[in-house]
Amino acid sequence: MLENLELLPPDSILGLSAACRADPNPDKVDLTIGIYMDERGVCPVFEAVQQAQRALVEQEISKAYLAPAGDELFNRGLQQLVLGSDSAALAAGRVSSIQTPGGCGALRIAAEVIHAAAPDARVWVSDPTWPVHIPLISSVGMPLEKYRYYDPASHGVNFDGMVEDLKNARAGDVVLLHGCCHNPCGADLSLQQWGVIADMAEQQGFMPFIDIAYQGLGDGLVEDAAGLRLLVSRLPEVIVAASCSKNLGLYRERTGATIFVCRDEANAQAILSQAAVAARRVYSMPPAHGALLAGRILTDETLGEVWRTELAAMCQRINQLRSDLRGALEKHSGLDFSFIEKEKGMFSFLGLSAEQALRLRDERSVYMLDSSRINVAGVNASNLEYLAESVASVL
Ligand SMILES: Cc1ncc(COP(=O)(O)O)c(C=O)c1O
């Protein structure tokens, strides 16, 4: 039976990253996969994580399963990080959350719960969106609709197009929004635009579903959650899929949560029970290690301070890289790359064609997605000039 299955091509992003690793060119540049890399090209472990880990190893006396909803300290800490410790929804007790295997697990559990609540719901996704959203959500059985989002000509959000498309979202539909640092384009909504989305959700009755995987990597922890918090302050129901992969550097520990902001406390508990049953169906219990570390960091004042300082430095470095990259590209090409500095987080489209992206790979060992999406954190002082000169050579 199994011999009937064909060999599938590698995942587009992971496959390119593997091709770069196998490339013997010492000047190669990997701008593919969305992980933060420091000046040495290493994805580092946060000092706060190392400290929490040392303490955990000393104290941990059991590897028994966590509860289905995960670690309580972690869930509490992450709710406060995402919604704000002064959140009225939190104070009213109308929030519940389940710890999940990363942001992907959070998206999947959210999709399972939405499907159980509203089997006819359509999920509206931005065009473009992170490609993994599509199989993660649609495989639960919900149809996807696209709304216009990125305008390649202006390198910004096509907000008029977005609003026009979302006018077709009905009561009972779900609109997936990137909380900050849009993947793949880096173009984010302004707070005023988030307000317009809140008005539309109120009037039309659709529910926002917010994927926040980069909180703290755009402008800062509070700033990056401002749009999400605005929606939560105005609407009765919002679902959030949060990831600690990037902002705590816990990628391989698979640490995230689905946060349900519900109409009231009883409803929040009912939804949590649905999420726990959905998790049991898919993977049972979440992994412990990352959440036990994150829970400590997010709720301990000293560790939290160490972490926030590291994260702020990371965020500042990304923004510095954006302006360095803009400067180098403009110097080598004579063209306007100011949009790179306006975008947020790790990603940008350089605006190259697929042929140009392919030439960069073949001729220069510079690896980016065919869409010319780059991970800005793959740039460093030693590859900046080579990268900019290479890009200019194919323009
Ligand atoms: C937009 C977006 N959402 C969610 C995730 C989920 O990440 P993870 O499952 O690694 O926490 C990612 C990771 O790259 C992402 O880019």
The ligand as an ORCA input file, in Angstrom:
! r2SCAN-3c Opt
* xyz 0 1
  C       3.197     34.373     10.348
  C       3.614     33.213     11.196
  N       2.719     32.659     12.011
  C       3.025     31.625     12.793
  C       4.279     31.095     12.784
  C       4.465     29.924     13.694
  O       5.646     29.640     14.170
  P       5.964     28.437     15.166
  O       5.017     27.332     14.922
  O       7.354     28.084     14.845
  O       5.811     29.002     16.538
  C       5.264     31.630     11.942
  C       6.615     31.059     11.857
  O       7.395     31.307     10.999
  C       4.921     32.724     11.125
  O       5.788     33.305     10.312
*
